[in-house]
Amino acid sequence: MAPEIAAEPAGSTTLVLTFRGPSWTDVKDRTGSLLSQMNPAGQTQTLKGTPPFDLVIGNAYAVSLTYRGAAVDLAPHHSEGRSAPVAGMTRPS
């Protein structure tokens, strides 16, 4: 028998950030800050919160984001002209 997976609380959504290189990351949801720190290469952060989410991801080329189980392309959100691109976005509810 397969193990049961607990359902997320109503209104809760999961974000998964995977870091292939170091990245300063700031993530806020409707209620406040979920993550605001430097993340080393090889780390994965799984965050649960209430949309909308505001994200600022430093060194965005080295970060993968999954939102509601789907990969998010960070390239359209990059701010060019920096030594490492920064992706800023809001993910809706």
TIFIPA-943976 format. One record per residue: residue number from 0; residue in three letters; x, y, z of N, C-alpha, C, O in turn. Coordinates in steps of 0.001 Angstrom, whole numbers, plus 524288, in hexadecimal, padded with zeros to 5 digits. Example, Ala and Ser with C-alpha at 12.3 -4.5 7.8 and 13.67 -1.06 7.14 Angstrom:
2
+-----+------+-------+-------+-------+-------+-------+-------+-------+-------+-------+-------+-------+-------+
| seq | type |   n_u |   n_v |   n_w |  ca_u |  ca_v |  ca_w |   c_u |   c_v |   c_w |   o_u |   o_v |   o_w |
+-----+------+-------+-------+-------+-------+-------+-------+-------+-------+-------+-------+-------+-------+
|   0 |  ALA | 83386 | 7E9C6 | 81E78 | 8300C | 7EE6C | 81E78 | 83390 | 7F31C | 81E78 | 8379C | 7F309 | 82111 |
|   1 |  SER | 83232 | 7F736 | 81BA8 | 83566 | 7FBDC | 81BE4 | 83264 | 8001E | 81EBE | 83461 | 80472 | 81F67 |
+-----+------+-------+-------+-------+-------+-------+-------+-------+-------+-------+-------+-------+-------+
//
This chain:
93
+-----+------+-------+-------+-------+-------+-------+-------+-------+-------+-------+-------+-------+-------+
| seq | type |   n_u |   n_v |   n_w |  ca_u |  ca_v |  ca_w |   c_u |   c_v |   c_w |   o_u |   o_v |   o_w |
+-----+------+-------+-------+-------+-------+-------+-------+-------+-------+-------+-------+-------+-------+
|   0 |  MET | 8034C | 7FB71 | 80000 | 80000 | 80000 | 80000 | 80381 | 804D8 | 80000 | 8073F | 80520 | 80301 |
|   1 |  ALA | 8024E | 808A0 | 7FCA9 | 80555 | 80D7C | 7FC52 | 8041F | 810F6 | 800F8 | 7FFB2 | 81108 | 802D9 |
|   2 |  PRO | 8080A | 813E1 | 802DE | 80707 | 81762 | 80745 | 80385 | 81BDD | 80591 | 803B7 | 81D98 | 80115 |
|   3 |  GLU | 80052 | 81DB5 | 80930 | 7FCEC | 8222A | 80811 | 80010 | 8272E | 8085C | 80385 | 827C3 | 80BA5 |
|   4 |  ILE | 7FED0 | 82AC1 | 804E9 | 80148 | 82FE3 | 804F7 | 7FD66 | 833B0 | 80747 | 7F905 | 83436 | 8055B |
|   5 |  ALA | 7FEFE | 83655 | 80B64 | 7FB76 | 839FD | 80E03 | 7FA2F | 83E81 | 80A5D | 7FDA1 | 8409C | 807C1 |
|   6 |  ALA | 7F541 | 83FF5 | 80A33 | 7F391 | 84463 | 80704 | 7F56B | 84978 | 8097B | 7F5EF | 849DE | 80E3F |
|   7 |  GLU | 7F667 | 84D53 | 8062F | 7F7E5 | 85277 | 80823 | 7F326 | 85513 | 80A92 | 7EEC1 | 85430 | 808D4 |
|   8 |  PRO | 7F3F5 | 85843 | 80E8E | 7EF93 | 85B1C | 810D2 | 7ED06 | 85E8C | 80CAD | 7EF99 | 8603B | 808FB |
|   9 |  ALA | 7E808 | 85F92 | 80D4A | 7E52E | 862E3 | 8099B | 7E7FF | 86817 | 808FA | 7E973 | 86A94 | 80CD4 |
|  10 |  GLY | 7E8C3 | 869B9 | 80415 | 7EB60 | 86EAC | 80303 | 7F144 | 86E5E | 8030A | 7F3DC | 8722A | 8019F |
|  11 |  SER | 7F378 | 869F6 | 8049C | 7F920 | 8695E | 804DC | 7FB34 | 86756 | 7FFAA | 7F8B7 | 8641B | 7FD1D |
|  12 |  THR | 7FFC3 | 8693F | 7FE20 | 80244 | 867AB | 7F948 | 8080A | 866B6 | 7FA58 | 80A59 | 86938 | 7FDBC |
|  13 |  THR | 80A57 | 8631C | 7F776 | 80FD5 | 861C1 | 7F831 | 81336 | 863FE | 7F3CB | 811E5 | 863A5 | 7EF2F |
|  14 |  LEU | 81793 | 86649 | 7F563 | 81BAE | 86816 | 7F1DE | 82081 | 864D5 | 7F31B | 821A7 | 863DB | 7F7AB |
|  15 |  VAL | 82357 | 86323 | 7EF13 | 8283C | 8605A | 7EFEB | 82C7E | 8633C | 7ECE9 | 82C13 | 863FF | 7E82E |
|  16 |  LEU | 8308A | 864CF | 7EFA9 | 83509 | 8676B | 7ED4C | 839B4 | 863C6 | 7EDBF | 83AF2 | 861E4 | 7F1FE |
|  17 |  THR | 83C4C | 862C9 | 7E957 | 840E3 | 85F6F | 7E937 | 8457A | 862BE | 7E760 | 84536 | 8654C | 7E34F |
|  18 |  PHE | 849AD | 862AA | 7EA6A | 84E27 | 8661A | 7E978 | 852C0 | 86304 | 7E73E | 854F4 | 85FA1 | 7E9D9 |
|  19 |  ARG | 8542C | 86440 | 7E25B | 858B9 | 861E0 | 7DFD9 | 85D9E | 86522 | 7E0E2 | 861FC | 8635F | 7DFEA |
|  20 |  GLY | 85CDD | 869D3 | 7E2D3 | 86108 | 86D64 | 7E44A | 85F14 | 870B6 | 7E8C9 | 85A6F | 8708A | 7EA05 |
|  21 |  PRO | 8627B | 873BD | 7EB48 | 860D1 | 876FA | 7EFAE | 85CF1 | 87B25 | 7EDE5 | 85D67 | 87D3C | 7E996 |
|  22 |  SER | 85923 | 87C54 | 7F137 | 8551A | 8801D | 7EFD7 | 852C6 | 88287 | 7F4BC | 85132 | 87FCB | 7F85D |
|  23 |  TRP | 85296 | 887CB | 7F4C3 | 84F96 | 88A84 | 7F8CE | 849F0 | 88A50 | 7F70A | 848BD | 88BBE | 7F29C |
|  24 |  THR | 84672 | 8888F | 7FA70 | 840F7 | 887EC | 7F8FD | 83D7F | 88A28 | 7FD3A | 83E57 | 8894F | 801E2 |
|  25 |  ASP | 83987 | 88D11 | 7FB77 | 835AB | 88F5C | 7FEFD | 83047 | 88DD4 | 7FCF9 | 82EDB | 88F26 | 7F892 |
|  26 |  VAL | 82D48 | 88B0C | 80030 | 8280B | 8894A | 7FEB2 | 8243C | 88AED | 802F0 | 82507 | 889DC | 8078F |
|  27 |  LYS | 82010 | 88D8E | 80141 | 81BE3 | 88F2C | 804D9 | 816B7 | 88D2F | 802C3 | 815E7 | 88CEC | 7FE08 |
|  28 |  ASP | 81341 | 88BCB | 80649 | 80DF3 | 88A75 | 804BD | 80A44 | 88E85 | 8070B | 80C00 | 8927E | 8091F |
|  29 |  ARG | 80540 | 88D87 | 806AF | 80150 | 89138 | 80895 | 80218 | 892A6 | 80E56 | 800B9 | 896F6 | 80FF8 |
|  30 |  THR | 8044A | 88F0B | 81167 | 804C8 | 88FED | 81706 | 80A0D | 89210 | 818B8 | 80AA7 | 893B6 | 81D33 |
|  31 |  GLY | 80DEA | 8920F | 8152F | 81311 | 8941D | 816AA | 8177E | 890F5 | 81454 | 816C4 | 88E24 | 81080 |
|  32 |  SER | 81C16 | 89172 | 816AB | 820DC | 88F10 | 8149B | 82101 | 8892D | 8158F | 8200F | 88757 | 819E7 |
|  33 |  LEU | 82237 | 8863F | 81166 | 822EA | 8809B | 811D4 | 828AE | 87F1F | 811B4 | 82A50 | 87B4C | 8141E |
|  34 |  LEU | 82BC7 | 88244 | 80ECB | 83150 | 8811A | 80E25 | 8341E | 8861A | 80CB8 | 83265 | 888F2 | 8093F |
|  35 |  SER | 83863 | 88734 | 80F57 | 83B9F | 88BBB | 80E17 | 84128 | 88A66 | 80FCC | 842B3 | 88B71 | 8143B |
|  36 |  GLN | 8442D | 8880B | 80C2A | 8495D | 88638 | 80D98 | 84C97 | 884E3 | 808CC | 84A98 | 88492 | 8046F |
|  37 |  MET | 851A4 | 8841C | 809B9 | 8553A | 88221 | 805CA | 854AC | 87C36 | 805C0 | 854AF | 879B8 | 809DD |
|  38 |  ASN | 85430 | 879F9 | 80117 | 8538F | 87450 | 80085 | 8582C | 8722D | 7FD72 | 8594E | 87420 | 7F932 |
|  39 |  PRO | 85AE0 | 86E38 | 7FF78 | 85F6D | 86C14 | 7FCBD | 85DD4 | 8686D | 7F84C | 85968 | 8668C | 7F81D |
|  40 |  ALA | 86177 | 86777 | 7F4C3 | 8609F | 863AB | 7F094 | 85F5B | 85E62 | 7F2FC | 86199 | 85CE0 | 7F6F6 |
|  41 |  GLY | 85BBA | 85B94 | 7F084 | 85A49 | 85665 | 7F260 | 855BE | 85653 | 7F62E | 853CF | 85221 | 7F784 |
|  42 |  GLN | 85400 | 85AD3 | 7F7F2 | 84FB5 | 85B10 | 7FBBA | 84A71 | 85B4A | 7F8E6 | 84A0E | 85D65 | 7F498 |
|  43 |  THR | 84671 | 85921 | 7FB57 | 8410F | 85988 | 7F982 | 83DCD | 85BB6 | 7FDFE | 83E34 | 859EA | 8026F |
|  44 |  GLN | 83A95 | 85F97 | 7FCC7 | 83701 | 861D8 | 800A2 | 83170 | 860A9 | 7FEDC | 82FF3 | 86200 | 7FA7C |
|  45 |  THR | 82E5E | 85E2A | 80237 | 828DC | 85D26 | 80128 | 825BC | 8609A | 804DA | 8260E | 8600C | 8099E |
|  46 |  LEU | 822B7 | 86429 | 8029B | 81FD4 | 86805 | 805AC | 81A02 | 8676D | 804C7 | 81849 | 86687 | 80061 |
|  47 |  LYS | 816FC | 867EB | 808EC | 81148 | 867E1 | 80887 | 80F4E | 86D13 | 80A7E | 810FD | 86F00 | 80E90 |
|  48 |  GLY | 80BB2 | 86F55 | 8078B | 8099A | 87458 | 8091C | 80487 | 87585 | 80657 | 80279 | 87252 | 80365 |
|  49 |  THR | 80289 | 87A30 | 80758 | 7FDA2 | 87BEF | 80523 | 7FEA5 | 88001 | 800EA | 800CA | 88428 | 8020D |
|  50 |  PRO | 7FD20 | 87EE1 | 7FC07 | 7FDF0 | 882A3 | 7F7C4 | 7FB0A | 887C0 | 7F8CC | 7F749 | 887E4 | 7FBCD |
|  51 |  PRO | 7FCD2 | 88BEF | 7F648 | 800FD | 88C25 | 7F265 | 8065D | 88C1F | 7F4FD | 806F1 | 88D97 | 7F988 |
|  52 |  PHE | 80A4B | 88A6B | 7F1FD | 80FB5 | 88A43 | 7F3B9 | 812C1 | 88E90 | 7F0EF | 811FD | 88F76 | 7EC46 |
|  53 |  ASP | 81631 | 89135 | 7F3C9 | 819E7 | 894E0 | 7F17E | 81F41 | 8926A | 7F21A | 820CC | 890E4 | 7F665 |
|  54 |  LEU | 8221D | 89207 | 7EDB7 | 8273C | 88F83 | 7EDC6 | 82B5A | 8931D | 7EB7E | 82A77 | 895C6 | 7E796 |
|  55 |  VAL | 82FE2 | 89323 | 7EE04 | 83492 | 89588 | 7EBDB | 838BC | 8914F | 7EC3E | 839F8 | 88F6B | 7F07C |
|  56 |  ILE | 83AE7 | 88FD8 | 7E7AD | 83E91 | 88B81 | 7E76D | 843A3 | 88D78 | 7E504 | 843D0 | 88EB4 | 7E05F |
|  57 |  GLY | 847C1 | 88DC3 | 7E829 | 84CDA | 88F4C | 7E636 | 84F76 | 88AC5 | 7E371 | 84E59 | 8863C | 7E495 |
|  58 |  ASN | 852FA | 88C02 | 7DFC0 | 855A8 | 88808 | 7DCA4 | 851A4 | 8843B | 7DA5D | 85238 | 87F78 | 7DAB8 |
|  59 |  ALA | 84D98 | 88677 | 7D80A | 84910 | 88372 | 7D64D | 84A5D | 87F2C | 7D257 | 84775 | 87B5D | 7D1EA |
|  60 |  TYR | 84EB4 | 87FB8 | 7CF69 | 85035 | 87B98 | 7CBC6 | 85155 | 8767D | 7CE8E | 85108 | 87252 | 7CC2D |
|  61 |  ALA | 852A1 | 876C1 | 7D38F | 85425 | 8721C | 7D681 | 84FB8 | 86FFC | 7D9E3 | 850A8 | 86CCE | 7DD5F |
|  62 |  VAL | 84ADB | 871BA | 7D8E1 | 84674 | 87022 | 7DC29 | 8420E | 86DFB | 7D8C4 | 840CB | 8702C | 7D4AD |
|  63 |  SER | 83FBF | 869AE | 7DA82 | 83B08 | 86788 | 7D810 | 83689 | 86855 | 7DBD6 | 8371D | 86794 | 7E08D |
|  64 |  LEU | 83204 | 869DF | 7D9BB | 82D5C | 86ACB | 7DCE8 | 828F0 | 86760 | 7DAF3 | 827DA | 86725 | 7D646 |
|  65 |  THR | 82669 | 864BA | 7DE97 | 821B3 | 861BC | 7DD6C | 81D42 | 86421 | 7E098 | 81DBC | 864EB | 7E550 |
|  66 |  TYR | 818E9 | 86548 | 7DDE9 | 8145D | 867BC | 7E064 | 80F98 | 86473 | 7DF1E | 80E45 | 863B5 | 7DA8D |
|  67 |  ARG | 80D06 | 8627C | 7E327 | 8087F | 85F0E | 7E275 | 809D0 | 85A65 | 7DEFF | 806AB | 858BA | 7DBC3 |
|  68 |  GLY | 80E89 | 85852 | 7DFBF | 81031 | 853A8 | 7DCFB | 81227 | 85485 | 7D776 | 813AF | 850C8 | 7D4DB |
|  69 |  ALA | 81225 | 8596C | 7D595 | 813E9 | 85A8C | 7D03C | 818CB | 85DF6 | 7D05E | 8193D | 86189 | 7D38D |
|  70 |  ALA | 81C73 | 85CCA | 7CCD8 | 82137 | 85FEC | 7CC72 | 81FE1 | 8656A | 7CA8F | 81C88 | 86619 | 7C72D |
|  71 |  VAL | 82288 | 86958 | 7CCC9 | 821CD | 86ECC | 7CB46 | 826BF | 8709D | 7C882 | 82B0C | 87004 | 7CA94 |
|  72 |  ASP | 82629 | 872D0 | 7C3E3 | 82A8E | 874F4 | 7C0F9 | 82BE1 | 87A47 | 7C352 | 828C2 | 87DEC | 7C2F8 |
|  73 |  LEU | 83071 | 87ABF | 7C5B1 | 83201 | 87FAD | 7C827 | 8343B | 88399 | 7C43F | 83480 | 8883F | 7C570 |
|  74 |  ALA | 835D8 | 881D4 | 7BF99 | 8386B | 88545 | 7BBD0 | 8355F | 88A3E | 7BA9B | 837C9 | 88E65 | 7BA5D |
|  75 |  PRO | 83038 | 88A1A | 7B9D6 | 82D69 | 88EF4 | 7B8A3 | 82D5A | 892E7 | 7BD24 | 82BDD | 8976B | 7BC68 |
|  76 |  HIS | 82EF3 | 89135 | 7C1BD | 82ECC | 89494 | 7C65A | 8342A | 896AC | 7C7E1 | 834A1 | 89980 | 7CBBE |
|  77 |  HIS | 8383D | 89552 | 7C4E3 | 83D96 | 8970A | 7C623 | 83E3B | 89CE4 | 7C55E | 83C34 | 89F25 | 7C1A2 |
|  78 |  SER | 84113 | 89F4E | 7C8F1 | 842DC | 8A4B5 | 7C850 | 8486E | 8A469 | 7C65D | 84BF2 | 8A2E3 | 7C945 |
|  79 |  GLU | 84946 | 8A5D9 | 7C17B | 84E81 | 8A590 | 7BF36 | 851B7 | 8AA46 | 7C0F7 | 84FB8 | 8ADD0 | 7C38A |
|  80 |  GLY | 856AF | 8AA42 | 7BF88 | 85A1B | 8AE94 | 7C0D5 | 85C94 | 8AE1A | 7C62E | 85EC8 | 8B1E5 | 7C827 |
|  81 |  ARG | 85C45 | 8A99E | 7C889 | 85EBC | 8A899 | 7CD9B | 8629F | 8A433 | 7CCDB | 8627C | 8A17C | 7C8E3 |
|  82 |  SER | 86614 | 8A377 | 7D09D | 869DD | 89F33 | 7D02F | 86722 | 899E9 | 7D01F | 868FB | 89643 | 7CD97 |
|  83 |  ALA | 862C8 | 89978 | 7D2DD | 85F85 | 894D1 | 7D2BD | 859DC | 896B3 | 7D27E | 85861 | 89A3E | 7D562 |
|  84 |  PRO | 856B2 | 8945E | 7CF16 | 8515B | 8963B | 7CE7B | 84E1C | 89566 | 7D363 | 84EED | 891AF | 7D654 |
|  85 |  VAL | 84A72 | 898EB | 7D42F | 846C1 | 89897 | 7D881 | 8415C | 897F6 | 7D617 | 83FF0 | 89ADD | 7D288 |
|  86 |  ALA | 83E64 | 8943C | 7D7FB | 8390A | 8937A | 7D620 | 83555 | 89563 | 7DA5C | 835B3 | 893C2 | 7DEDF |
|  87 |  GLY | 831D2 | 898CB | 7D8E6 | 82DD5 | 89AA5 | 7DC86 | 82881 | 8999E | 7DA23 | 827AF | 89AA9 | 7D584 |
|  88 |  MET | 824D9 | 89792 | 7DD3E | 81FAE | 89661 | 7DB29 | 81BC0 | 895C1 | 7DF8A | 81D25 | 8952F | 7E41B |
|  89 |  THR | 816D5 | 895DF | 7DE0C | 81287 | 89497 | 7E18D | 80FB0 | 88FF8 | 7DF1B | 80E4D | 89018 | 7DA81 |
|  90 |  ARG | 80ED6 | 88BF3 | 7E22A | 80BDF | 88757 | 7E05D | 8066E | 887EF | 7E29E | 805D4 | 88852 | 7E75F |
|  91 |  PRO | 80268 | 88804 | 7DF45 | 7FD11 | 888DA | 7E11B | 7FAD3 | 88434 | 7E3FF | 7FD23 | 87FFE | 7E431 |
|  92 |  SER | 7F64A | 88516 | 7E637 | 7F3A3 | 880E4 | 7E901 | 7F114 | 87D2B | 7E542 | 7EEA5 | 8795E | 7E6EB |
+-----+------+-------+-------+-------+-------+-------+-------+-------+-------+-------+-------+-------+-------+
//
